[in-house]
Amino acid sequence: MEKVLTIVQILISVFLVASILLQQKGSGLGSTFGGDGGTGYSTRRGIEKVLFCSTIILALAFLAIALVRIRF
């Protein structure tokens, strides 16, 4: 059980780091892949909203697994 939790936590941490690094402060996700990103939208839309929500979910999952591992 301990090995499974460790592997799952490592995978979640890799995905969490990737989702955090894909979010750029002050510019849209389009500029990450070469777009101009100069539209000035202040709300998250499309893939940016999905990325933001998935970052929160991954962080909560990482925390939950860390707390479960403390119990064992």
Steps between C-alpha positions, in 0.01 A plus 500: 500500500783738585665447160176570315444823692857609433470437126162678481637796694802527268274494193270764648797719587634482143160596356463775761836655414417483129162666548654776711776566247250522214325789673676826418422806707387797293458324168267251341574137434522579129823692550656188652484335161596802290183708483501874565272484806428872488122481527476617861237256628486488877288186533616146448342330201538170326819311570619757754196437717545123471869536589417719800236258632722197442780670695269541798380140477855366470613707799213368711572143390868544587406631844253217561755234409762667718259492794412136433870410491552660841240263645686188378 
